[in-house]
Amino acid sequence: MISVLFSLLFVEMALILALLFRTPLRNLLVVGIDKLKRGRGPLVAKTVAATLLVVFSAILYSVMEIRKRALEAGVVNSTDEVLMAERLLEASLMGFSLFLAMMADRLHYHMKELYRLREELEQVKKSKQEYGSKESWRMGENEGGKVKEPETVSKRKARTPLNAG
């Protein structure tokens, strides 16, 4: 069990590092995680996380039982000491693994949000650029070959007949 948890931890750490730094693997991972989060993916992920949480709590309970047994006897048995060390290692590896899984999920969410915001920003820049070119075309040139100054809102308000009286 410990070797499986260590390998899970290293895979999760590699995933987080690949998501943090701009590499060609990053886009592939984002697409893969997106596909995993569709359909039954979230249900499976939540089920696995719940199972790990239950096993984590069972391991912590067994550590507490070993500690309670050692306190009642007054003497620490070497077998109990080895069992407790192994259980604590398993519990800490599971806790780290759950934390890294949550961290990878949040990192993926924020990356998707960042991509979405960048796309929106590009669209706004394009529309602003197109609007700016239409405005300069609509304004045209004045008689002197100079471009007219765009009219501001305050100038328009001052010109309206409601503000005159």
Summary of the structure (lengths in Angstrom):
residues: 165
radius of gyration: 31.2
end to end distance: 85.4
largest distance: 103.8
contacts: 365
relative contact order: 0.09
helix: 81%
strand: 1%
